[in-house]
């Protein structure tokens, strides 16, 4: 656990006057928030004042200067006027905003850069946590003029002061629940305890078990005896939700009704089986008819294929006979042409002989 800042523990030096002693307890939550705001403001100021040429070392050096400047500005207040923590928050914001330049945010994501710078300040201890907490406590005391976050009780002596500090509403205390790391002011103990995730509380399902508030959901869906479950015979009709702790008793007590549900379901199953068997038989009969029809169709197709083959053979033979006739016709035509040539030649010879005979007759 992180210890409270030294300046808000119950044993710091007290403010003394001639006749009185003053309690200086500060609300731990408020001072922690202020310390966080201070860290964020310095980180933002460093980012706004840095450039692409800035190194990590130069940024850390700049952060030290800016933290001192911030402390100096915040501690300068007019004590004659009342001040509030809202005024402090406003002045912290004004400081960070005042460091913003023309080029701020143009070279990258400012939010990511600020977060990275905060981590660098914490890791390098450039601005020690103890120093931030010390300044935060001082600023709370300085600005909380209406005493909403710190105590100013004046006591006559050390014994009276000690007794007051032990019951002071701003006394820093740690959570009493085992495992919880939180610390807070005494007056916030009940508020924290009402939502502390490490608090041991009775199971909200009234199973008489005590569990951590953070583990309640896991308990109720896991080992809780009051977890509602389905009866093993839920699908058969036993639909009432049963607590896990009495599930076995429920099954035993209602054995007769569960058996009746089983018999009723068995009867339904048998009826369904018979129905399926009838349906299967009808399908088989239809299938046989379909097969017979397919067989007849196959037979008809086979006959048609055979007839088609016979027709193809006849067509082939007819084609071959036609080709032979065509060849014979061509042969006869050639013979006729040859005979016509021979007749023409004989006619020419006869004409020549007749001409010779006519000349001889004249002589």
C-alpha positions as CSV (number, residue, x, y, z in Angstrom):
1,X,0.0,0.0,0.0
2,X,1.1,3.5,-0.7
3,X,1.6,5.4,2.6
4,X,-0.2,8.7,3.0
5,X,1.9,11.9,2.5
6,X,4.0,12.6,5.6
7,X,2.4,16.0,6.1
8,X,-1.1,14.4,6.5
9,X,-0.2,11.6,9.0
10,X,-1.4,11.9,12.6
11,X,2.0,12.6,14.1
12,X,3.4,15.7,12.2
13,X,4.5,18.8,13.9
14,X,1.6,21.0,14.9
15,X,0.9,24.6,14.5
16,X,1.5,26.2,17.9
17,X,0.7,29.6,19.4
18,X,1.3,30.8,22.8
19,X,-1.7,29.1,24.3
20,X,-3.1,26.7,21.6
21,X,-2.2,23.9,19.3
22,X,-3.9,23.3,16.0
23,X,-4.7,20.1,14.2
24,X,-3.3,20.0,10.7
25,X,-5.0,17.0,9.2
26,X,-5.8,17.3,5.4
27,X,-8.3,15.2,3.5
28,X,-6.1,12.6,1.8
29,X,-8.3,12.2,-1.2
30,X,-8.4,15.9,-1.9
31,X,-4.6,16.4,-1.5
32,X,-4.0,13.4,-3.8
33,X,-6.3,14.9,-6.4
34,X,-4.5,18.2,-6.2
35,X,-1.1,16.5,-6.5
36,X,-2.4,14.7,-9.7
37,X,-3.6,18.1,-11.1
38,X,-0.2,19.6,-10.4
39,X,1.6,16.8,-12.2
40,X,-0.8,17.1,-15.2
41,X,-0.4,20.9,-15.4
42,X,3.5,20.7,-15.4
43,X,3.4,17.9,-18.0
44,X,1.0,20.0,-20.2
45,X,3.2,23.0,-19.8
46,X,6.3,21.0,-20.8
47,X,4.6,19.7,-23.9
48,X,3.4,23.2,-24.9
49,X,6.9,24.6,-24.4
50,X,8.8,21.8,-26.2
51,X,9.6,21.4,-29.9
52,X,10.7,18.5,-32.2
53,X,14.3,19.4,-31.3
54,X,13.7,19.0,-27.6
55,X,15.5,16.0,-25.9
56,X,14.2,14.0,-23.0
57,X,16.9,15.6,-20.8
58,X,15.9,19.1,-21.8
59,X,12.2,18.3,-21.1
60,X,13.0,17.0,-17.6
61,X,15.1,20.1,-16.9
62,X,12.2,22.3,-18.2
63,X,9.8,20.4,-15.9
64,X,11.8,21.3,-12.8
65,X,11.8,25.0,-13.7
66,X,8.1,24.9,-14.5
67,X,7.2,23.1,-11.2
68,X,9.0,25.8,-9.3
69,X,7.3,28.5,-11.2
70,X,3.9,26.8,-10.6
71,X,4.5,26.6,-6.9
72,X,5.6,30.2,-6.7
73,X,2.4,31.4,-8.5
74,X,0.0,29.3,-6.6
75,X,1.5,30.2,-3.2
76,X,1.0,33.9,-3.9
77,X,-2.5,34.6,-2.6
78,X,-4.4,37.5,-1.0
79,X,-5.0,36.1,2.5
80,X,-7.5,38.8,3.2
81,X,-10.0,37.3,0.8
82,X,-11.7,33.9,1.1
83,X,-10.4,31.2,-1.2
84,X,-11.8,27.9,-2.3
85,X,-10.5,24.7,-3.9
86,X,-12.3,25.7,-7.1
87,X,-10.1,28.8,-7.2
88,X,-7.0,26.5,-6.9
89,X,-8.2,24.3,-9.7
90,X,-8.8,27.4,-11.9
91,X,-5.4,28.8,-11.2
92,X,-3.7,25.5,-12.0
93,X,-5.6,25.3,-15.3
94,X,-4.7,28.9,-16.1
95,X,-1.0,28.1,-15.6
96,X,-1.1,25.2,-18.0
97,X,-3.0,27.1,-20.6
98,X,-0.7,30.1,-20.4
99,X,2.2,28.0,-21.6
100,X,0.4,27.0,-24.8
101,X,2.1,28.4,-27.9
102,X,1.1,28.9,-31.5
103,X,2.6,25.6,-32.6
104,X,1.3,23.6,-29.7
105,X,-0.5,20.4,-30.7
106,X,0.5,20.8,-34.4
107,X,3.2,18.2,-34.3
108,X,1.3,15.3,-32.8
109,X,-1.4,14.2,-30.4
110,X,-1.1,16.5,-27.4
111,X,-3.1,14.2,-25.1
112,X,-0.7,11.3,-25.8
113,X,2.3,13.5,-25.3
114,X,1.0,14.8,-22.0
115,X,0.4,11.2,-20.7
116,X,3.9,10.2,-21.9
117,X,5.4,13.2,-20.1
118,X,3.5,12.4,-16.9
119,X,5.0,8.9,-16.9
120,X,8.5,10.3,-17.6
121,X,8.2,12.7,-14.6
122,X,7.1,9.9,-12.3
123,X,9.7,7.4,-13.6
124,X,12.6,9.8,-13.5
125,X,11.6,11.3,-10.2
126,X,12.2,14.7,-11.7
127,X,9.5,16.1,-9.5
128,X,9.5,13.8,-6.5
129,X,6.1,12.5,-5.3
130,X,6.9,13.6,-1.8
131,X,7.4,17.2,-3.0
132,X,4.2,17.1,-5.0
133,X,2.2,15.8,-2.0
134,X,3.9,18.4,0.3
135,X,2.9,21.2,-2.1
136,X,-0.6,19.7,-2.5
137,X,-1.2,19.7,1.3
138,X,0.1,23.3,1.6
139,X,-2.2,24.4,-1.2
140,X,-5.3,22.7,0.3
141,X,-4.6,24.5,3.6
142,X,-4.0,27.8,1.8
143,X,-7.1,27.7,-0.5
144,X,-9.6,25.8,1.6
145,X,-10.8,28.8,3.6
146,X,-14.1,27.2,4.4
147,X,-12.4,24.1,5.9
148,X,-14.1,21.6,3.6
149,X,-11.0,19.5,3.1
150,X,-8.8,20.2,6.1
151,X,-9.0,20.6,9.9
152,X,-8.1,23.7,11.9
153,X,-9.2,22.6,15.3
154,X,-7.4,24.5,18.1
155,X,-6.6,22.6,21.3
156,X,-5.3,23.8,24.6
157,X,-2.6,21.1,25.0
158,X,-1.0,18.1,23.5
159,X,-3.3,15.6,25.2
160,X,-6.4,17.3,23.9
161,X,-4.8,17.6,20.4
162,X,-3.9,13.9,20.4
163,X,-7.5,12.9,21.4
164,X,-8.9,15.1,18.7
165,X,-6.6,13.8,16.0
166,X,-7.7,10.2,16.8
167,X,-11.3,11.1,15.9
168,X,-10.6,14.0,13.5
169,X,-12.8,13.6,10.4
170,X,-9.8,14.2,8.2
171,X,-7.6,11.5,9.9
172,X,-5.9,9.4,7.2
173,X,-7.0,5.8,7.5
174,X,-6.6,2.7,5.5
175,X,-9.4,0.3,4.5
176,X,-9.8,-2.5,7.0
177,X,-10.9,-5.0,4.4
178,X,-8.1,-7.5,3.6
179,X,-6.5,-6.9,0.3
180,X,-7.9,-3.4,-0.3
181,X,-5.1,-0.8,-0.9
182,X,-7.2,2.3,-0.5
183,X,-6.6,5.1,2.0
184,X,-8.9,8.0,2.7
185,X,-10.1,10.5,5.3
186,X,-11.9,9.1,8.4
187,X,-15.3,10.6,7.4
188,X,-15.2,8.7,4.1
189,X,-14.7,5.3,5.7
190,X,-18.4,4.4,5.7
191,X,-18.9,5.6,2.1
192,X,-15.9,3.6,0.9
193,X,-17.0,0.6,2.9
194,X,-20.4,0.6,1.2
195,X,-18.8,-0.1,-2.2
196,X,-15.4,-1.6,-1.3
197,X,-14.9,-4.6,-3.7
198,X,-12.8,-6.3,-0.9
199,X,-15.6,-6.1,1.7
200,X,-16.9,-9.5,3.0
201,X,-20.7,-9.4,2.6
202,X,-23.5,-12.1,2.9
203,X,-24.5,-13.6,-0.4
204,X,-27.4,-11.7,-1.8
205,X,-29.2,-15.0,-2.7
206,X,-29.3,-15.8,1.0
207,X,-27.1,-19.0,0.8
208,X,-25.6,-18.1,4.2
209,X,-22.1,-17.8,2.7
210,X,-19.8,-14.7,3.3
211,X,-17.9,-13.7,0.1
212,X,-16.0,-10.7,-1.1
213,X,-18.2,-8.1,-2.9
214,X,-15.9,-8.4,-6.0
215,X,-16.4,-12.2,-6.1
216,X,-20.2,-12.1,-5.6
217,X,-21.0,-12.7,-9.3
218,X,-18.5,-15.6,-9.7
219,X,-19.9,-17.1,-6.5
220,X,-23.5,-16.9,-7.6
221,X,-22.9,-18.4,-10.9
222,X,-20.6,-21.1,-9.5
223,X,-20.8,-22.6,-6.0
224,X,-23.7,-20.8,-4.5
225,X,-26.3,-23.3,-3.1
226,X,-29.1,-20.9,-4.0
227,X,-28.1,-20.6,-7.6
228,X,-31.2,-21.4,-9.7
229,X,-30.8,-24.4,-12.1
230,X,-32.9,-26.4,-14.5
231,X,-34.2,-29.7,-13.4
232,X,-32.5,-32.7,-15.2
233,X,-36.1,-33.5,-16.4
234,X,-36.6,-29.9,-17.8
235,X,-37.0,-31.1,-21.4
236,X,-39.7,-33.6,-20.2
237,X,-41.8,-30.9,-18.6
238,X,-40.4,-30.2,-15.2
239,X,-39.8,-26.5,-15.9
240,X,-39.7,-25.0,-12.3
241,X,-36.3,-23.5,-11.5
242,X,-34.5,-25.3,-8.6
243,X,-31.9,-24.1,-6.2
244,X,-28.6,-25.9,-6.6
245,X,-28.5,-26.9,-2.9
246,X,-31.8,-28.7,-3.1
247,X,-31.5,-30.1,-6.6
248,X,-30.8,-33.7,-5.4
249,X,-33.7,-33.5,-2.9
250,X,-36.0,-32.3,-5.7
251,X,-35.1,-35.1,-8.0
252,X,-35.6,-37.7,-5.2
253,X,-38.9,-36.2,-3.9
254,X,-40.4,-35.9,-7.4
255,X,-39.3,-39.3,-8.7
256,X,-42.8,-40.5,-9.3
257,X,-43.8,-37.4,-11.4
258,X,-40.5,-37.6,-13.3
259,X,-41.1,-41.3,-14.1
260,X,-44.6,-40.4,-15.4
261,X,-42.9,-37.8,-17.6
262,X,-40.5,-40.5,-18.9
263,X,-43.4,-42.9,-19.6
264,X,-45.3,-40.2,-21.4
265,X,-42.2,-39.3,-23.4
266,X,-41.6,-43.0,-24.2
267,X,-45.2,-43.3,-25.5
268,X,-44.7,-40.3,-27.7
269,X,-41.4,-41.8,-29.0
270,X,-43.1,-45.1,-29.8
271,X,-45.9,-43.4,-31.6
272,X,-43.4,-41.4,-33.5
273,X,-41.4,-44.6,-34.4
274,X,-44.6,-46.3,-35.7
275,X,-45.4,-43.2,-37.7
276,X,-41.9,-43.2,-39.2
277,X,-42.2,-46.9,-40.0
278,X,-45.4,-46.4,-41.9
279,X,-43.9,-43.4,-43.7
280,X,-40.9,-45.5,-44.6
281,X,-43.1,-48.4,-45.9
282,X,-45.1,-45.9,-48.0
283,X,-41.8,-44.5,-49.4
284,X,-40.6,-48.0,-50.2
285,X,-43.8,-48.8,-52.1
286,X,-43.5,-45.6,-54.1
287,X,-39.9,-46.3,-54.7
288,X,-40.7,-49.8,-56.1
289,X,-43.2,-48.3,-58.5
290,X,-40.7,-45.7,-59.5
291,X,-38.1,-48.4,-60.1
292,X,-40.6,-50.4,-62.2
293,X,-41.4,-47.3,-64.3
294,X,-37.7,-46.6,-64.7
295,X,-37.1,-50.2,-65.8
296,X,-39.9,-49.9,-68.4
297,X,-38.5,-46.7,-69.6
298,X,-35.0,-48.2,-69.9
299,X,-36.5,-51.1,-71.9
300,X,-38.2,-48.8,-74.3
301,X,-35.1,-46.7,-74.7
302,X,-33.1,-49.9,-75.5
303,X,-35.6,-50.9,-78.2
304,X,-35.5,-47.5,-79.7
305,X,-31.7,-47.6,-79.7
306,X,-31.7,-51.0,-81.5
307,X,-34.2,-49.8,-84.1
308,X,-32.1,-46.7,-84.6
309,X,-29.0,-48.8,-85.2
310,X,-31.0,-50.9,-87.8
311,X,-32.1,-47.8,-89.5
312,X,-28.5,-46.5,-89.6
313,X,-27.4,-49.8,-91.2
314,X,-30.1,-49.7,-93.8
315,X,-29.2,-46.1,-94.5
316,X,-25.6,-47.0,-94.9
317,X,-26.4,-49.9,-97.4
318,X,-28.8,-47.6,-99.4
319,X,-26.0,-45.0,-99.5
320,X,-23.5,-47.6,-100.8
321,X,-26.1,-48.9,-103.5
322,X,-26.6,-45.3,-104.6
323,X,-22.9,-44.7,-104.9
324,X,-22.6,-47.9,-107.1
325,X,-25.5,-46.8,-109.3
326,X,-23.8,-43.4,-109.7
327,X,-20.6,-45.1,-110.7
328,X,-22.3,-47.3,-113.2
329,X,-24.1,-44.3,-114.8
330,X,-20.8,-42.4,-115.0
331,X,-19.3,-45.5,-116.8
332,X,-22.2,-45.7,-119.3
333,X,-21.9,-42.0,-120.0
334,X,-18.2,-42.4,-120.8
335,X,-19.0,-45.4,-123.1
336,X,-21.7,-43.4,-124.9
337,X,-19.2,-40.5,-125.4
338,X,-16.6,-42.9,-126.8
339,X,-19.1,-44.5,-129.2
340,X,-20.3,-41.1,-130.3
341,X,-16.6,-40.2,-131.1
342,X,-16.2,-43.4,-133.1
343,X,-19.4,-42.8,-135.1
344,X,-18.3,-39.3,-135.9
345,X,-15.0,-40.7,-137.2
346,X,-16.8,-43.3,-139.4
347,X,-19.1,-40.7,-140.7
348,X,-16.1,-38.6,-141.7
349,X,-14.5,-41.6,-143.5
350,X,-17.8,-42.4,-145.3
351,X,-18.0,-38.8,-146.5
352,X,-14.5,-39.0,-147.8
353,X,-15.2,-42.3,-149.7
354,X,-18.3,-40.8,-151.2
355,X,-16.4,-37.9,-152.4
356,X,-13.8,-40.1,-153.9
357,X,-16.4,-42.2,-155.7
358,X,-18.0,-39.1,-157.1
359,X,-14.7,-38.0,-158.6
360,X,-14.1,-41.4,-160.1
361,X,-17.5,-41.4,-161.6
362,X,-17.0,-38.1,-163.4
363,X,-13.7,-39.4,-164.9
